[in-house]
């Protein structure tokens, strides 16, 4: 007797896009309203960007507030100001994590999903984690100096930190900016507010993540890396609906083997299904070339 033929479901790319428009609130009749809308949205999607970035398939807070499915072209749109105000104030209220993260770009992460990302970082949840990381050559000298200044001064503005470190001008200022990005991507510091102590009357205030978000950091200790990876993929695909499996590795910067292990768990439990995609931009390409297959969220 011949084995039963395994049939793979085929999706149309236009239907995937339509699903994202609904799930990411990119339509006028379901756009966000009210002061609670942004935090509710980020809690729903788990990870979001303030504004769209070419090549990054992620929900954006601006599109959800504007109810539009296109790139931002008018920076005078009143929703831009709302997004800007939210990113400046919500992290300080401990509503979200905000900083440079995905591909070194500004990113929102919900506090419900943040422990999974933190569990995958090189941190263990203590303020002095950085010492071992620096000794192993995994943290730059500038990042170490900036982080120690944050620990010493408490929540501090870029102006105060640069003055403390003597990194105020020219190449020193650029090294400071690179160090802040390194610490943000490494989930060691986060933006917690703004200050008006520079010539432009606007700069960011930073604090150490374990000090500002002790609860989510503690929660990260309960997760294995495999569990954390699976949780992030679940949240991402439940909102993106379907994506190429290799794109997931590219987006989050994870080794493909790490992603495949988590995917195998999710397929086994029925959370995901393997599909083929036809039409439109079905072949999303990453720097590594054509993808090897698509995954869809199982409703």
N, C-alpha and C positions, 0 to 999 in steps of 0.2 A: 504494500500500500504506500502511495506517495505521501510524503509529509504535507500537511496543509500549507498552502502558500501564505506567506506573511505579507500583508498589504500595508503600505505606508500611506498615511493620510496626506493629501495634497491641499495646500492652502494657496490662496491668491494673495499676492503682495498687497493689493489695494485693500483687501479685507483686514490684513494686519495693521495697515496704516489707520483704517477706520476704527479699529479697536483701540489703538493708542490715542487717537483724538478724544475718544470717550474717557479712557482711563486717566489721561493726562489733562483733562478739562480744557482742551484746546478748541472748544466750540462756545459760541456766544451764550447759548441758553444754559450752559452748565459752568460758566466761569465763576471764579471765586469772588465772594462778597464778604464784607465785614472784617473786623480786626482779627478774628480768630481763624479766618480762612487760610492764611499762609501756613501756620503751624499745623492745622488740620490736614492740609494738602501734603506737607512734607512727611507727616506721620503716616499718611496713606501710602505714598510712593517710596518712602524709605530713603531715597537718595535723589537729589535734584540739583540743577544748576540755576543760578540766578537768571541767566540769559543763555540763549542757544550758542553752541560752539560747533563749527563745521566738523563733521566726522564723528561727533559724539552723540550717540543715540540715547538720550536721557531726557526725562521731563524737565521743564523749566518753569520756575515760579512766574516769570513774566508772562509766558504763554497762557498759563492757567488763570492769571489775573486779568489778562486782556481778552481771553477767549478767542485766540487767533492761531491758525495753523500756518505760520510763515515766519521767516526770520525777522528779527527786529530791525527796522530801517529808519525809524524816527525816534531819536533819543529824547525828543520833547514830549513823547507820549506820557500822559500823567501816571500810568502804571509803572514807568521807570522809577519815578520818585518813590512810589510805594514800596517797590522791591528794595531800593537803596536804603530807605528808612528801616525796613524790616531787618535787613542783614546787619545793620548797625546796632540794632537794639535787642533783637530776639536772643542772640547768644548770651548776652549779659543777664537776661531773665531766665536762662537755663531752659529755653524751649527747644533749641537745636544746637548741633555742632556746626560751626562755620569756619572755613579757612580754605587754603589751597590744598587740593587733594587729588581728584581725578585728573591725570595728565597735567599736574601742577596748575590746575585752573580752580577758580573759586567754586566751592561745592558746599551744599547743605547736606547734612546727614541727620536723620531723626535720632532721638535719644534711644528709641527702641532698637534701632539697627546698629547704632554706634558700638555697642559691646562686641559685635561680631567683627567689625573692622579692627577694633582695638586688639582683639584676641589674635588677629593675624599680623599685627605689627611686632616690632622687636621689643616692645615695652612689657613690663611685668606689673605695672601699677604703682611703683614706688617713685618718689621724686628723684632718687639717686640712680635710677636705672641707667642713665646716660653714661655713667662712669665706666661700666664694663663695655658698653657699646663703643665708647671712644677708645678704650684700650685695645679693642679688637680691630680698630681702623674702620669702623662702620659709621662714624660720626666725624664730621669735619671739625677742625680747630675753631673756625668762626662760629659754627653752630653750637659747639660746647660753650664758648664764651658768652654767646647771646643767651643760651638757656640758663647759665649760671646767673646772669644778670637778672633774668625774669624771676628766678627763685629768690634772689636776694631782695629785689625791690617790690615783689608782689605785682599785681596788675599794673602794667606800666606802658606808657605810650612809646611809639617809635622815637619820638623826640628825646624822651628821657633815656631810653635805652641806648640810643646812639651817642648821647652826651656821656653817659656812664662809661661806654666802651671806647670813646674817641673815634667813632666810625660815622662822622657827620658829613664828610664831603667826598666827592669824586669817587675813586676806586674803592675807598673804605666804605662809603655808603652803599655802593653796589654789592660789596661782599656781605654787608649787613642784610641787604634784601635777599640775597641768595641763601643766607643762613636761616632767615625767617621762613623762607619757602621750604627748605630742608626740614626744619623743625615742624612745620605745619603738615607736610606730606607724611612725616614720621609720627604724626599724632602726639607730639610732645607739647606743642603750644596751640592755642586757638585765639581767634579774635573774640573779645568779650565786650567791646564798646569802642567809642571814639573819644578823642580829646581835641582841644583847640589850641594846643600849645606850640604850634609852628606858624610860619608866616602865612600859610593858607587857611589857618584856623580849622584844620581838619586832618586828623591822622588816626591810625588805629591804636587800640590798646590791646595788649596781649597778656595772657596768663597761662600758667602750666596746666595742662589737661587734668592730671590727677588731683590738683588742688581745686579746680573749678567744677569738675564733674566726677566727684568721688564715687557716686552711686553706679553710673554706667561703667566706670573703670573696674569697680569691684565685681560687677556682673560679668565682665569679660573673663574673669578667672574661672567661671563655671563652664566655659566652652572649649572644646577641642578645636584645633584648626580645621579639621574636616567638617565638624558641625557648623563652625562659623562660615566656612565657604559655602556650604549647602544653604544656609539661611540667607546669605546675601543673594545667591543665584535665585532662590525661590522668590524673594521679594522683588528682585529685578524683573524676572520673567513674568511674574503675576501681573506686572504693570506694563511691560513692553510687549507682552503676549507671545511673541515669537522672535527669536534671534539666532543667527549662526553661532554654533558652539565655539568656534575659534574667536569670534568677536568678543565673547565674554572674557576670555583669557586676555585679549588685547586691551579691553576697556579697563579692567581692574589690575592689569600688570601681573597676573599670576602665571606660573608655569602651567603648560597645558595638561601635564599629568595630574597636578593638583585639582584642576577643574574637572577632568574626566572622572576622578575618584568621587567627587561630590555629585556629579551628574549621574553616575551609576547608582548611587544611593537614592537619588530623587526619582530616577526611572523605576527603580525596584519598588518604591513605595507608591508609585502612581501619580506623583505630583507633576511630572513632566512626560511628554511624549515626543518621539522623533517624527518629524514631518519633512515633506519636500515642499518647496515654494516655487510658484510660477508667476511670471509677469513682472513688469516694472523693474525695480531695482533689486530683484531677488538675489543677485550675486553681490552682496556687500563685501568689499575687499578690505583687508587689513594689510599692514606692511609685509606680512608673510605670504600674501597671495590669496588665491581663491579658497573659500571656506570648504570644509569637509562635510557639512551637514547642519541642518536646522533643528532647533528644539522649540516646543511650544508648551505653554502652561496648560495643565489639564484642569478644566473647570470643575 
